[in-house]
Amino acid sequence: MQKELLTFQLNTVRGWVNYHLEDTDESLMDIVPAGFNNNLYWQYGHVAANFETELVRLLGKDSTTADAFNKYFGTGTSPDDFDEGTPSIEEIKEVLERQPGEYESVTEAQLEEKMDEPFLGMTMSYERAGFAMLHESLHAGKIQEMKRLLENQY
């Protein structure tokens, strides 16, 4: 039952994120709006980085992509950290598109496992997975706000 609910939540919020990504004018991606400390480019990369890290945790998959994305889009980073190694918008799109399919291989048993280390008071894997969906929905809202603000200013 956890898997069904979490899959529904992921597909819903990822649908919002992908809709906004496809609908964002490329010229707005790099602008940091007044009152914000990052831009749409960073927001989309952050969503991809966070869920990639969750897939590494849940599936034990290789962390190369998560490590590369977290270097530029992890908590505490900013667009000021971008350089020639920053994943492109196309790379971000590819990661965002493939992640829900990878999540399909997570089992109910994996979600029911107790985590080795608590995370923000959470001890069960399904709690952490649920937090990843919640975190993504918060950023989907930020993306929508930033996009609306930028579209009205530029």
ABEGO torsion letter per residue (X at the ends): XAAAAAAAAAAAAAAAAAAAAAABBAAAAABBBBGBABBAAAAAAAAAAAAAAAAAAAAGBBAAAAAAAAAAABBGBBAAABBAABBBAAAAAAAAAAAAAAAAABBAAAAABBBABBBGGBABAAAAAAAAAAAAAAAAAAAAAAAAAAAAAX
